[in-house]
Structures are given as structure tokens and as C-alpha cells.
């Protein structure tokens, strides 16, 4: 069965890496790319993920597919490391078990790949969400290594806690705050609290934060102002990120078919684990047969033989609780009193921390915390394994854990299949994409739907015919097309994406463009989508000193692809070039001067 788990890990990993060449979302995902490709254009931001991922993006020559693969492998690698250390704490290590531990850890780690599925949809490009997840993984590894003891291993652990906290702050300050509270509570309950070692973690985090501030803004005060304005502009957007809205307890609804699937997988996993735990020939044979059946299902998904999805809805990620329930059931059936006597307070506190980790990850988002938290459900799985600690310690043969891992891998495959079949804001499944398009850097090709590829080609052709050059500033009034600006290699001024449709979109557009230099405003081209569902009102232009469309000429136009931005209807987008830049420059300077008086 161990080889079955290893085969499942390899199959799923290859499957996901292959699909990294498929699809693109022109809104959120393209915003990530615009922000990461040149983060130094902007002086206001709450999340700094663009600066963290920028060196990797440059190192990979801006190849989107390879960049996605790097993101997946980094997350998988960190999860593997975490799972391996975690298992070593639960299972007495000897030289014969080390290889098996690694295979088991890799099998558990493959569940982390679920993070590329955002609300049941494919969204693999690095973002603040992936960075927050990676930060939690680093911090969790540090917590397992850290101790009161003054050893090199412990010191590394405390430093990693600091690094994880710093990364969390760079990803999502709200997650960093929740992580700090969670870690502190864990350290107290686990009796790992050490003022000196905590100071080491804090110094590590502050040192990295100081270096980041200097590299990004050249000053701690400017960096603090960046964060302050970022929070203020987020409030101005009125998108549901206010303090009274992020501190909440969300509920969830599991559809009947999801409940049935959870029950079926939990019972199947329990039967498999029970058979291998008892060691009977019939039990082992049945476990082996069911494990092989799960492997075949994963292979059918990966090879494209099964093309349907389970359609489990928004909370499909809760399917991972099938493994949680089966683990707890085995612990209760065979552990009984051992659960209370043989599980330490440190282990119970770790289980508690891991159980709330998905909520720490989701804290601050305007999405449902349970739905968002399922992206990092590996923590729920690890928390459940702590219940099995007494059984793992007393048995030299712990193969009964493998069926649980295989079940978790099957859940991962089911969720990935759903994401591949309904990618985020794209009109068709990834497997149906058949058109190659170059987007971004030379040689960065993605396999897209014919409509999406044509959309990109039409936009690039129109801009080229109009004499648009890469690096030219552009104001995006479409409210939903950072992907087009990225494809044209334009400088999206003001923000990487001025999001439309929110109550405060116009106010945010005025605020961020009001901080942009008048020279850039005067030289900027304008992308506009007449009557678009997310279009930024043109009233923003006079406040910048730009008369629109009087002082601009139509440079080109094209039709959006059906499904672009999440809208089925095709719409017209128009590209404008400035015809009176000097007039705009003088008007902009006059407005700014008047505002300073």
C-alpha cells in the first residue's frame, strides 16, 4: 500500500504541474501578475506579496506556467517538510522507517495542492493567498522544531516562527495578527513559552521587516505610510474589509450529496485502517483492494478518462473531513483511555492550533471563512492524526495509517478535478483549451480557449497598429482588465488593478491616480469599456486634469471574449491615446498645486 500512496502522489503532482500551462483569468489572476511583475510602481499596498514573489518571477524570465509550477512545488515542499517532522514526533524514528516516513509525508503533503483551487475553481498563480499559506507552513515547521532547550535545532525553529510571521505580514496583516495570537496561546498551553526564545523569533521577524521596508520604500516611515494608506483605500472601496465585518463567525451548509460522500469515504477509510491495524489476512487484502481502487480513480482523473465533476458546491473542500472523522473513529475504537493518558497537553494544544489554522489563514477576507479555509485543509488532517499518536507509538508496524493518506489523496484528486473542469472566470474546462497564446514575456505561452486566445491577439494587434510601446503608462477604466494591460506590457498606473463595481471604486480611482505623477497621467493611454459592468466612471478623469475623451483619440478597439471577467456576454473595449499631453500635464499640475494651498 505504501507504493500505492507513492504512485498517487506522483500522479497528482504531474497532473497539476501539466495543467499549469493551461488557462488564464483576466481579473484576479492577472492582477497578481501585474503586481508581481513590477511591484515598485506602487507606493500604496496592504499586501506586499508582489515584492516577495518578484525575484522568483524575474529568475524564471516571466514564464507564467513555470512560475505557477514553482509556486506549487514550493508549497508542496514546505508541506512535505512539515508532515515529515510531524510524523517523526508521533512515530519513534529508526533508520528503517525514514524512507517510509518520507513517502507517508509526501502523501499527506499532496493534500496541500488543494490551495490552487479557489472556491472550487482553478487559480494557481502566486498571490497573497498562496504566500499566507506558505507563511503558515513555515511557522508550523518552526513550532515543531522550537523548544525551551538551548539547541541549534530549537534556535532554527524559533527563527522560522519569526520568518513565518514576517511572511504572513507581507501576505495579509490580518493573518499575521491571528497567527501571533494562535502561536502565543499554543506556546502557553504547550509549556514552550520562553521569553528569551520568543525574543529571538520577534527579532528575526522585525529584522526581516526592517530590511523589507528599506528595500521597498527606503524608509520605515514610508513603509508604514504605505500600509496605512493601503488600509484606508481598502476601507474606501467598501468591499467588506472593515474591522467589524472581518471579526465574525461564519456558518456553512453542506449539501446532502457532500454529506453522503463524506460518510462513504469516512466509512471506507475506517474499514481500510481497521483491517491493516488488526493485521488479519482478509482485512489487509480488503484494504489493499480498496487502496488500489482509489489509485485507479486518481489515475482516471489524471489521464482525463473521467471528465465529470462531483458538483459539491461552495463547501466541497469540507470533503477532507472524511479523513478527519475516520482518524478520530479509529483513535476512539482502539485507543479509548489512551487518548487521555498518552496524549500530552502539548499535543492537544498543537491539534487545537492546527484545527484553527484554516481560519487564521482566512481571517480578514470578505469570503466565507470555512470555504476559504478549505484551501489549507492539510492542517485539519494533521490535527486529526494527533488522535492516533498513542496507537502509532505502541506499534512497530504503522501501515494502518496509509489508507488514511490514500483517502486524503483521493479527496485531493476529486477537488482538483472540479477545479480543472471549472477554472476561475473562464468559459470552459482546461482540457478543452486548444489554442496557444503568448502572454507577458517572450516565450511565455499558455494553452487557452479559442475565444480567450483571440481576445488577446486582437488586443495586441490593435495596440501594435496604434504604435503602443511596452512600458507606456495606461489608465484602466474597464475596471476588470489587468490581464490585457499585462499582455500589452503596459504600466498600469495608480494600482495594479483599479477594481470596478464596488461602491467606492470611483473614490479609490481618484485617490490612487491622484498620487500618480502628472507626467505619467499626461502620457498615459486609456482603456475603456463603454457600459461595461465594472467600468470606472469617466468622472475620474477631470479630477486628474485630463479631459476624456476630448483630448484623446481612438487608437483601436476589440471585442472581449465570452466569459472574460466572469461575464458571458462579449463587450467592446476601446483603447485611447493622448493627443494633448502637454495640456493635460499643465491642468494636472494646476489641480495639484491648488490642492496643496
Legacy VTK file of the C-alpha trace (Angstrom):
# vtk DataFile Version 3.0
C-alpha trace
ASCII
DATASET POLYDATA
POINTS 597 float
0.000 0.000 0.000
2.905 2.334 0.604
3.814 2.141 -3.084
0.197 2.850 -3.982
0.373 6.060 -1.947
3.697 6.976 -3.591
2.210 6.384 -7.040
-0.813 8.539 -6.168
1.479 11.366 -5.027
3.436 11.294 -8.280
0.295 11.100 -10.421
-1.380 14.061 -8.740
1.772 16.177 -8.800
2.399 15.557 -12.513
-1.280 16.192 -13.241
-1.254 19.601 -11.543
2.109 20.645 -12.998
0.902 19.797 -16.506
-2.201 21.938 -16.149
-0.035 24.865 -15.044
0.284 25.620 -18.755
-3.489 25.964 -19.126
-5.860 28.881 -18.714
-5.730 32.468 -17.518
-8.142 34.699 -15.634
-8.189 38.315 -16.801
-9.155 39.741 -13.401
-7.746 38.431 -10.093
-5.045 36.194 -11.536
-3.877 38.861 -13.965
-3.824 41.379 -11.115
-1.382 39.083 -9.319
0.845 39.011 -12.396
0.746 42.785 -12.930
1.589 43.379 -9.276
4.377 40.781 -9.156
5.972 41.749 -12.481
6.706 45.322 -11.361
5.680 45.991 -7.747
7.909 49.066 -7.405
5.444 51.108 -9.467
3.129 51.476 -6.495
3.532 53.189 -3.139
0.267 52.056 -1.545
-0.495 48.422 -0.668
-1.768 46.342 2.223
-0.231 43.096 0.964
3.380 43.016 -0.186
3.235 39.648 -1.948
4.357 41.306 -5.167
7.760 42.114 -3.663
8.210 38.608 -2.228
7.452 36.810 -5.484
9.080 39.353 -7.818
12.616 37.859 -7.614
11.245 34.407 -8.455
9.267 35.835 -11.365
12.357 37.567 -12.731
14.514 34.471 -12.194
12.035 32.452 -14.289
12.046 35.104 -17.046
8.375 35.886 -16.503
7.245 32.475 -17.716
3.762 32.195 -16.193
3.456 28.406 -16.422
6.857 27.771 -14.821
6.090 30.446 -12.225
2.911 28.586 -11.302
4.828 25.324 -11.099
7.364 26.924 -8.773
4.513 28.084 -6.542
3.057 24.576 -6.427
6.409 22.925 -5.733
7.330 25.420 -3.004
4.045 24.769 -1.229
4.318 21.024 -1.682
7.927 21.043 -0.449
7.087 23.011 2.691
4.108 20.746 3.375
6.289 17.669 2.911
8.806 19.042 5.376
6.057 19.856 7.887
4.413 16.440 7.550
7.744 14.622 7.893
8.699 16.436 11.095
5.169 15.956 12.386
5.262 12.194 11.806
8.660 11.942 13.459
7.149 13.454 16.579
4.333 10.920 16.533
6.295 7.834 15.471
9.552 6.658 17.093
12.138 7.028 14.354
14.628 4.402 13.322
16.753 4.076 10.209
14.422 1.526 8.613
11.405 3.831 8.916
12.897 7.023 7.481
12.110 6.216 3.839
8.591 5.168 4.762
8.110 8.354 6.740
9.096 10.406 3.720
6.643 8.562 1.471
3.892 8.980 4.040
4.754 12.640 4.494
4.682 13.216 0.738
1.277 11.566 0.586
-0.031 13.883 3.289
1.657 16.881 1.664
-0.085 16.326 -1.659
-3.297 17.498 0.010
-1.732 20.969 0.203
-2.109 21.239 -3.585
-5.790 21.949 -2.942
-4.718 25.582 -2.438
-4.703 26.103 -6.235
-8.475 25.604 -6.170
-10.084 28.893 -5.135
-13.762 28.381 -4.239
-13.836 25.207 -6.360
-12.104 26.936 -9.281
-8.584 26.767 -10.741
-6.435 29.777 -9.736
-2.769 28.661 -9.476
-0.764 31.877 -9.885
1.090 33.057 -6.741
-0.840 35.614 -4.711
-1.340 36.900 -1.198
-3.331 33.730 -0.509
-0.526 31.357 -1.503
2.008 33.463 0.398
-0.190 33.379 3.512
-0.380 29.585 3.242
3.365 29.264 2.807
3.858 31.564 5.800
1.683 29.315 7.970
3.630 26.257 6.813
6.948 27.890 7.718
5.618 28.977 11.112
4.191 25.499 11.776
7.532 23.863 10.963
9.177 26.286 13.348
6.710 25.430 16.113
7.516 21.727 15.781
11.248 22.378 15.938
11.154 25.007 18.675
11.618 24.149 22.313
12.758 25.742 25.512
16.062 23.941 25.165
19.030 25.952 24.000
19.968 23.859 20.964
20.684 24.637 17.332
17.525 22.746 16.263
15.401 24.773 18.662
17.025 28.036 17.587
16.249 27.237 13.947
12.645 26.600 14.962
12.246 29.934 16.714
13.815 31.771 13.796
11.409 30.013 11.432
8.485 31.145 13.573
9.740 34.685 13.092
10.171 34.152 9.341
6.655 32.725 9.122
5.251 35.722 10.980
7.093 38.116 8.661
5.830 36.322 5.551
2.297 36.355 6.943
2.535 40.107 7.484
3.807 40.586 3.939
0.910 38.487 2.660
-2.023 39.567 4.851
-1.600 41.643 8.018
-4.869 40.196 9.328
-3.479 36.664 9.028
-0.258 37.750 10.742
-2.245 39.132 13.673
-4.331 35.966 14.022
-1.192 33.821 13.715
0.542 35.762 16.503
-2.419 35.166 18.825
-2.635 31.484 17.892
1.085 30.881 18.390
1.107 32.641 21.750
-1.814 30.558 23.040
-0.150 27.370 21.788
3.180 28.180 23.444
1.493 28.824 26.787
-0.620 25.650 26.739
2.248 23.512 25.398
4.575 24.917 28.062
7.045 26.017 25.434
6.849 29.644 26.473
10.318 31.105 26.807
10.784 34.861 26.878
14.338 34.563 25.543
13.416 32.297 22.645
10.307 34.302 21.806
12.556 37.339 21.655
14.655 35.500 19.066
11.553 34.931 16.927
10.475 38.571 17.305
13.943 39.869 16.436
14.004 37.626 13.352
10.639 38.931 12.191
11.491 42.584 12.902
14.881 42.322 11.187
13.253 40.944 8.041
10.524 43.573 8.237
13.128 46.334 8.570
15.068 45.025 5.586
11.836 44.779 3.605
10.844 48.345 4.461
14.230 49.677 3.386
14.286 47.687 0.148
10.720 48.566 -0.775
10.409 52.197 0.303
13.841 53.170 1.566
12.355 54.176 4.891
10.431 52.595 7.752
8.138 55.641 7.926
7.326 55.468 4.224
6.627 51.765 4.552
4.298 52.431 7.490
2.568 55.105 5.416
2.190 52.591 2.575
0.365 50.236 4.918
-1.760 52.988 6.457
-2.900 54.270 3.077
-3.439 50.723 1.851
-5.819 50.069 4.748
-7.509 53.433 4.185
-8.039 52.783 0.470
-9.378 49.305 1.250
-11.917 50.905 3.576
-12.706 53.462 0.885
-13.538 50.653 -1.554
-16.392 49.489 0.729
-15.707 45.853 -0.127
-16.488 44.383 3.288
-12.994 44.534 4.829
-13.829 46.724 7.809
-12.891 45.537 11.299
-16.469 44.867 12.374
-17.001 42.675 9.310
-13.818 40.583 9.435
-14.262 39.624 13.091
-17.130 37.192 12.645
-18.185 33.573 12.964
-19.301 32.142 9.630
-21.618 29.211 9.152
-21.583 26.673 6.351
-24.033 24.483 4.516
-23.015 21.030 3.362
-25.206 19.709 0.581
-26.740 16.250 1.013
-24.532 14.748 -1.679
-21.450 16.101 0.120
-22.625 14.564 3.381
-23.132 11.267 1.595
-19.641 11.436 0.060
-18.076 12.295 3.430
-19.889 9.381 5.046
-18.882 6.945 2.293
-15.221 7.961 2.304
-15.051 8.033 6.111
-16.519 4.534 6.412
-14.295 3.199 3.638
-11.215 4.739 5.223
-12.208 3.337 8.632
-12.640 -0.173 7.208
-9.258 0.021 5.478
-7.477 1.319 8.577
-9.159 -1.220 10.839
-8.145 -4.098 8.560
-4.489 -3.065 8.456
-4.426 -2.238 12.177
-5.706 -5.685 13.158
-3.382 -7.333 10.641
-5.796 -10.064 9.541
-5.268 -11.504 6.062
-8.788 -10.625 4.975
-8.502 -7.144 6.414
-5.175 -6.448 4.714
-6.424 -7.895 1.418
-9.555 -5.730 1.515
-7.505 -2.634 2.373
-5.118 -3.358 -0.460
-8.002 -3.833 -2.893
-9.740 -0.598 -1.874
-6.455 1.322 -1.932
-5.800 0.103 -5.464
-9.351 1.101 -6.432
-8.671 4.623 -5.140
-5.410 4.732 -7.088
-7.266 3.713 -10.253
-9.791 6.514 -9.663
-6.965 9.042 -9.273
-5.336 7.717 -12.460
-8.612 8.001 -14.385
-8.868 11.633 -13.303
-5.236 12.399 -14.137
-5.398 10.739 -17.546
-8.592 12.553 -18.472
-10.730 9.417 -18.713
-13.178 10.783 -16.131
-14.221 14.260 -17.206
-17.168 14.911 -14.934
-17.187 16.758 -11.639
-18.920 15.903 -8.399
-20.655 19.322 -8.239
-20.380 19.526 -4.481
-20.829 23.287 -4.279
-19.064 26.070 -2.402
-18.092 23.939 0.592
-16.795 20.950 -1.349
-13.453 21.304 0.433
-15.148 20.015 3.592
-14.818 16.610 1.953
-11.445 16.353 3.694
-13.344 15.846 6.946
-13.982 12.284 5.816
-10.353 11.554 6.759
-10.674 13.544 9.973
-13.703 11.536 11.071
-12.141 8.184 10.189
-8.945 9.031 12.091
-10.885 10.086 15.175
-13.065 6.957 14.939
-10.011 4.655 14.827
-8.495 6.509 17.766
-11.680 6.126 19.809
-12.208 2.461 18.932
-8.667 1.246 19.534
-7.236 3.981 21.744
-10.011 4.559 24.246
-8.427 5.643 27.534
-5.087 6.106 25.807
-6.411 9.311 24.275
-6.438 10.933 27.692
-3.412 9.245 29.208
-0.977 9.139 26.290
-1.592 12.421 24.521
0.224 15.297 26.172
-1.094 18.808 26.665
1.462 19.969 24.089
-0.018 17.606 21.516
-3.598 18.623 22.326
-2.629 22.282 22.019
-0.971 21.566 18.669
-4.137 19.829 17.492
-6.152 22.862 18.535
-3.798 25.260 16.756
-3.807 23.183 13.553
-7.588 22.969 13.664
-7.916 26.775 13.711
-5.093 27.342 11.197
-7.518 27.443 8.219
-9.438 30.207 9.980
-6.177 32.034 10.714
-5.444 31.769 7.000
-8.890 33.077 6.026
-9.073 35.804 8.686
-9.622 39.191 7.072
-11.163 38.006 3.821
-14.685 39.008 2.803
-15.357 35.403 1.728
-16.819 32.722 3.964
-14.073 31.634 6.377
-14.963 27.949 6.114
-14.961 27.967 2.316
-11.702 29.933 2.198
-10.094 27.795 4.898
-10.568 24.550 2.985
-7.689 25.659 0.739
-5.309 24.807 3.592
-7.183 21.794 4.945
-3.930 19.852 5.372
-3.885 21.391 8.849
-7.208 19.727 9.698
-5.782 16.404 8.548
-2.648 16.789 10.668
-4.718 17.789 13.693
-6.720 14.575 13.358
-3.560 12.454 13.258
-2.685 13.537 16.779
-5.590 11.397 17.996
-3.713 8.397 16.568
-0.471 9.191 18.395
-0.916 6.513 21.131
-1.594 3.819 18.519
1.380 4.849 16.405
3.736 4.794 19.367
2.788 1.310 20.530
3.003 -0.400 17.133
6.245 -1.053 15.313
4.193 -1.541 12.157
2.139 1.583 11.445
0.943 0.783 7.953
-2.653 1.226 9.147
-2.088 4.958 8.600
-1.541 4.517 4.853
-5.240 4.011 3.957
-5.973 7.353 5.602
-3.336 9.003 3.423
-4.703 7.342 0.268
-8.215 8.512 1.118
-6.913 12.060 1.555
-5.156 11.806 -1.807
-8.427 10.674 -3.396
-10.221 13.671 -1.903
-7.477 15.891 -3.329
-7.972 14.383 -6.785
-11.749 14.908 -6.625
-11.322 18.572 -5.685
-8.663 19.167 -8.339
-10.871 17.608 -10.994
-13.603 20.100 -10.103
-11.162 22.999 -10.387
-9.814 21.861 -13.738
-13.326 21.469 -15.117
-14.476 24.909 -13.961
-11.465 27.262 -13.887
-11.930 30.678 -12.302
-13.802 33.100 -14.590
-13.109 31.055 -17.706
-15.733 29.744 -20.143
-14.689 26.118 -20.471
-12.732 23.354 -18.774
-8.939 23.376 -19.037
-8.894 20.127 -21.004
-10.955 21.808 -23.749
-8.408 24.576 -24.256
-6.667 24.131 -27.590
-5.178 27.499 -28.576
-1.659 28.592 -27.666
-1.199 32.267 -26.870
1.830 34.248 -25.811
1.166 36.483 -22.820
3.674 38.579 -20.976
7.317 37.711 -21.530
8.564 36.318 -24.824
8.098 32.572 -24.863
5.570 32.585 -22.031
2.879 30.547 -23.722
-0.377 29.314 -22.243
-2.993 26.969 -23.662
-6.261 28.909 -23.735
-9.734 28.614 -25.166
-10.041 29.855 -28.750
-12.060 32.858 -27.579
-9.526 33.893 -24.963
-6.609 33.489 -27.352
-8.410 35.578 -29.982
-9.207 38.247 -27.399
-5.527 38.580 -26.540
-4.397 38.580 -30.158
-6.952 41.226 -31.148
-5.916 43.490 -28.288
-2.201 43.103 -29.019
-2.704 43.643 -32.746
-4.803 46.791 -32.224
-2.260 48.245 -29.797
0.632 47.441 -32.123
-1.107 49.056 -35.100
-1.687 52.159 -32.996
2.013 52.396 -32.153
1.688 51.429 -28.498
5.060 50.542 -26.964
5.809 48.305 -23.994
6.293 50.248 -20.766
3.870 53.020 -21.742
1.637 54.060 -18.813
-2.030 53.170 -19.090
-5.147 54.016 -17.107
-7.522 51.074 -16.973
-11.098 52.359 -16.791
-12.542 48.982 -17.749
-12.400 48.011 -14.080
-11.719 44.382 -14.962
-8.863 44.032 -17.449
-5.470 43.879 -15.734
-4.840 40.848 -17.967
-4.970 42.990 -21.107
-2.548 45.508 -19.623
-0.228 42.651 -18.684
-0.446 41.217 -22.216
0.315 44.631 -23.750
3.160 45.099 -21.230
1.681 48.422 -20.246
2.416 50.161 -16.958
-0.825 50.003 -15.016
-0.553 53.276 -13.129
-2.256 54.075 -9.851
-2.818 50.444 -8.884
-2.113 47.055 -10.374
-5.894 46.776 -10.721
-8.420 49.547 -10.143
-11.379 47.308 -9.403
-14.763 48.378 -10.669
-18.315 47.695 -9.479
-17.697 48.375 -5.774
-19.482 51.331 -4.134
-16.176 53.080 -3.573
-14.469 52.222 -6.876
-14.626 55.810 -8.168
-13.262 57.227 -4.915
-10.392 54.720 -4.910
-9.597 55.519 -8.553
-9.410 59.222 -7.721
-7.253 58.549 -4.674
-4.672 56.250 -6.271
-4.435 58.152 -9.561
-4.212 61.364 -7.554
-0.929 60.039 -6.144
0.429 59.265 -9.612
2.790 61.808 -11.167
1.261 64.304 -13.575
3.835 63.334 -16.175
2.565 59.751 -16.136
-1.060 60.908 -16.225
-0.338 63.086 -19.264
1.482 60.321 -21.141
-0.981 57.566 -20.242
-3.184 55.774 -22.728
-6.675 54.842 -21.580
-8.504 51.516 -21.797
-12.252 51.976 -21.556
-15.220 49.647 -21.784
-18.384 51.622 -22.640
-21.292 50.478 -20.481
-19.096 47.712 -19.028
-20.367 46.010 -15.865
-17.235 47.048 -13.965
-16.277 50.247 -15.792
-14.818 53.075 -13.707
-16.918 56.239 -14.219
-15.156 58.706 -16.549
-15.736 61.400 -13.897
-12.360 60.369 -12.514
-10.517 61.912 -15.463
-11.322 65.656 -14.918
-10.069 65.332 -11.332
-6.688 64.409 -12.845
-6.660 67.301 -15.286
-7.473 65.025 -18.216
-10.427 65.827 -20.467
-11.775 62.494 -21.594
-12.482 61.676 -24.357
-11.939 65.166 -25.848
-8.146 65.118 -25.509
-7.803 61.511 -26.674
-8.293 59.693 -29.929
-9.493 56.163 -30.549
-6.395 54.078 -31.207
-8.139 50.735 -31.586
-10.927 48.517 -30.317
-11.746 44.855 -29.918
-14.341 42.517 -28.500
-13.867 40.771 -25.190
-14.101 37.002 -25.094
-17.258 35.396 -23.820
-16.662 34.562 -20.170
-13.935 37.160 -19.656
-14.209 38.666 -16.208
-16.932 36.172 -15.353
-19.461 37.668 -17.794
-20.944 35.576 -20.580
-21.728 38.433 -22.977
-18.995 39.836 -25.210
-18.330 43.570 -24.881
-16.405 46.247 -26.755
-13.201 47.643 -25.302
-11.668 50.803 -26.700
-8.049 51.930 -26.490
-7.415 55.677 -26.470
-4.124 57.506 -26.997
-3.465 61.060 -25.695
-3.478 63.878 -28.277
-2.879 66.791 -25.890
-0.397 65.540 -23.268
1.047 68.986 -22.555
-2.403 70.407 -21.890
-3.176 67.518 -19.568
0.181 67.949 -17.826
-0.431 71.627 -17.106
-4.004 71.041 -15.955
-2.880 68.219 -13.656
-0.171 70.372 -12.097
-2.611 73.221 -11.575
-5.062 70.922 -9.777
-2.293 69.516 -7.573
-0.986 72.996 -6.757
-4.462 74.195 -5.851
-4.933 71.183 -3.618
-1.734 71.992 -1.707
-2.843 75.559 -0.950
LINES 1 598
597 0 1 2 3 4 5 6 7 8 9 10 11 12 13 14 15 16 17 18 19 20 21 22 23 24 25 26 27 28 29 30 31 32 33 34 35 36 37 38 39 40 41 42 43 44 45 46 47 48 49 50 51 52 53 54 55 56 57 58 59 60 61 62 63 64 65 66 67 68 69 70 71 72 73 74 75 76 77 78 79 80 81 82 83 84 85 86 87 88 89 90 91 92 93 94 95 96 97 98 99 100 101 102 103 104 105 106 107 108 109 110 111 112 113 114 115 116 117 118 119 120 121 122 123 124 125 126 127 128 129 130 131 132 133 134 135 136 137 138 139 140 141 142 143 144 145 146 147 148 149 150 151 152 153 154 155 156 157 158 159 160 161 162 163 164 165 166 167 168 169 170 171 172 173 174 175 176 177 178 179 180 181 182 183 184 185 186 187 188 189 190 191 192 193 194 195 196 197 198 199 200 201 202 203 204 205 206 207 208 209 210 211 212 213 214 215 216 217 218 219 220 221 222 223 224 225 226 227 228 229 230 231 232 233 234 235 236 237 238 239 240 241 242 243 244 245 246 247 248 249 250 251 252 253 254 255 256 257 258 259 260 261 262 263 264 265 266 267 268 269 270 271 272 273 274 275 276 277 278 279 280 281 282 283 284 285 286 287 288 289 290 291 292 293 294 295 296 297 298 299 300 301 302 303 304 305 306 307 308 309 310 311 312 313 314 315 316 317 318 319 320 321 322 323 324 325 326 327 328 329 330 331 332 333 334 335 336 337 338 339 340 341 342 343 344 345 346 347 348 349 350 351 352 353 354 355 356 357 358 359 360 361 362 363 364 365 366 367 368 369 370 371 372 373 374 375 376 377 378 379 380 381 382 383 384 385 386 387 388 389 390 391 392 393 394 395 396 397 398 399 400 401 402 403 404 405 406 407 408 409 410 411 412 413 414 415 416 417 418 419 420 421 422 423 424 425 426 427 428 429 430 431 432 433 434 435 436 437 438 439 440 441 442 443 444 445 446 447 448 449 450 451 452 453 454 455 456 457 458 459 460 461 462 463 464 465 466 467 468 469 470 471 472 473 474 475 476 477 478 479 480 481 482 483 484 485 486 487 488 489 490 491 492 493 494 495 496 497 498 499 500 501 502 503 504 505 506 507 508 509 510 511 512 513 514 515 516 517 518 519 520 521 522 523 524 525 526 527 528 529 530 531 532 533 534 535 536 537 538 539 540 541 542 543 544 545 546 547 548 549 550 551 552 553 554 555 556 557 558 559 560 561 562 563 564 565 566 567 568 569 570 571 572 573 574 575 576 577 578 579 580 581 582 583 584 585 586 587 588 589 590 591 592 593 594 595 596
